[in-house]
Amino acid sequence: MKDGETIVIGGLTQKQEYVTHRKTPILGSLPLVGPLFQSRAKSTANTELLILITPRLLTKSERVRVARDEPRPENVSSPRVSCAYASATN
């Protein structure tokens, strides 16, 4: 792995299925013609959570600066945590 290279170390997936039943009041409850006033819909939602890591190598002077809690110069990025979240509905 190289300095600044991002890798995925893990993830979670979730799949949810929904069924929606709708009907017109009174007319949807009638025998024989009731189904003409009703509808059913199925939908699926897939969600994925990924954990990404981007390591940064520190030079000896940067390690000393971090140990002393001195502020970082403008041209050196601060460590951060990234999280990707995606959701799709079919």
C-alpha positions in Angstrom: 0.0 0.0 0.0 1.3 3.4 -0.9 1.1 6.7 0.9 -2.3 8.4 0.3 -3.8 5.3 -1.3 -7.3 4.6 -0.2 -8.5 1.0 0.5 -11.8 -0.5 1.6 -11.4 -2.5 4.8 -15.0 -3.5 5.4 -18.7 -2.9 4.7 -22.2 -3.8 5.6 -25.1 -4.4 3.2 -28.8 -4.3 4.0 -31.8 -5.3 1.8 -35.3 -4.2 2.7 -38.5 -5.2 0.9 -41.7 -3.3 1.1 -45.3 -4.2 0.1 -47.8 -1.4 -0.2 -51.5 -2.2 -0.5 -53.9 0.6 -1.4 -57.6 0.6 -1.9 -60.5 3.1 -2.4 -62.7 3.2 0.7 -65.9 1.2 0.4 -65.4 0.4 -3.3 -62.2 -1.6 -2.6 -64.1 -3.8 -0.1 -66.9 -4.8 -2.5 -67.0 -8.5 -3.7 -66.2 -9.1 -7.3 -65.5 -5.5 -8.3 -63.3 -4.6 -5.2 -60.0 -5.6 -6.9 -60.6 -3.0 -9.6 -60.3 -0.3 -6.9 -57.2 -1.8 -5.2 -53.5 -1.8 -6.0 -50.4 -3.5 -4.6 -46.8 -2.4 -5.1 -43.6 -4.1 -4.2 -40.3 -2.2 -3.7 -36.8 -3.1 -2.6 -34.2 -0.8 -1.0 -30.6 -1.8 -0.9 -28.2 0.0 1.4 -24.4 -0.4 1.6 -22.0 1.1 4.1 -18.3 1.0 3.3 -15.3 1.7 5.6 -12.4 3.4 3.8 -8.9 4.1 5.0 -6.3 6.5 3.5 -3.0 6.3 5.5 -0.5 9.1 5.4 3.1 8.6 6.0 4.8 11.1 8.3 8.4 12.2 8.0 10.6 12.3 11.1 10.0 16.1 11.5 6.3 15.6 11.2 6.3 12.9 13.9 8.1 15.2 16.2 5.7 18.1 15.5 2.7 15.8 16.1 4.2 14.6 19.4 4.6 18.2 20.5 1.0 19.1 19.4 2.2 21.9 17.1 -0.1 23.0 14.3 0.5 21.4 10.9 1.7 23.6 8.0 -0.8 24.5 5.3 0.6 22.1 2.7 0.2 18.9 4.9 -3.3 17.5 5.1 -4.9 16.7 8.5 -5.9 13.1 9.3 -9.6 12.5 8.7 -12.1 9.7 8.6 -14.1 9.1 5.5 -17.4 7.3 5.3 -19.3 6.3 2.1 -23.0 5.6 2.2 -25.1 4.6 -0.8 -28.8 3.8 -1.1 -30.7 2.5 -4.1 -34.4 1.7 -4.6 -35.5 -0.7 -7.2 
